[in-house]
């Protein structure tokens, strides 16, 4: 059997190990992708830690993969060899449970996760369910597309489904892997965009990304800064710091919304009294393959791009270490 390069985790708490594996064959309704690039996401740690239900080893991580289809299984009609495609977190659904029958594929009771339920993009080839595959626009390279399939869709999909309308004030809390894309999307969607971050060192970057206003939370609280600007209709929370997220609530207008896409480890403490003016708190998951296509198309059209640092496949462990040490500005991508 032909072999491929891959990086796998062999056991819980194990390292990313460069290995050789057999090139997999696609089964019915599956496609095989020749991977050209794969983003390194903080969520890949669920494979290292063994934290996902039903996870089996060895497992090849990676849910921000982009490349070209080189083989298709029986029953695949939407894709053909040579198609440029990408795959994100949502790795497929059953089409049969109640959520699927209602078109809510993200909440499928048997939903798969790319790089968790099956081997992902830290490899030269990946076999993926066809319903989890998105077409890539020609204007985006595989390296550019990778992070947009995770951080991109997370912020884009949340904003476009938030209920906010053009001209309203949208504050983006945090300028990191999610936030630097959230600022771009908010500005391109026509929102009055406010960036919230601790310290003055990121103000120039925030404005370069499209922010109209900047609040330095070292000099003033997020709430006070937003109130001076007239309040926010929406806060998109992208940095996983529970207290920083909670501090934005008093900066919302009456009936304003706090939309959380970050995943802080500790609970977010918000008093009921702060919400009496009709404010709401909600979260938004990423999306499915058609949402990825929408995200990629909008990004290609408007020039939204992730700031990336590239690594070789064999440098996956080093890339993740830099991600954990917050040394990446702002997304790490493995280039094959």
Beta strands, then each sheet from edge to edge (+ up, - down):
strand 1: 3-8
strand 2: 17-22
strand 3: 30-40
strand 4: 65-72
strand 5: 84-87
strand 6: 125-129
strand 7: 134-135
strand 8: 169-173
strand 9: 192-197
strand 10: 213-216
strand 11: 232-237
strand 12: 252-260
strand 13: 280-283
strand 14: 308-312
strand 15: 331-335
sheet 1: 1+ 2-
sheet 2: 6+ 3- 4+ 5- 7+
sheet 3: 6+ 3- 15+ 14+
sheet 4: 10+ 9+ 8+ 11+ 12+ 13+
end
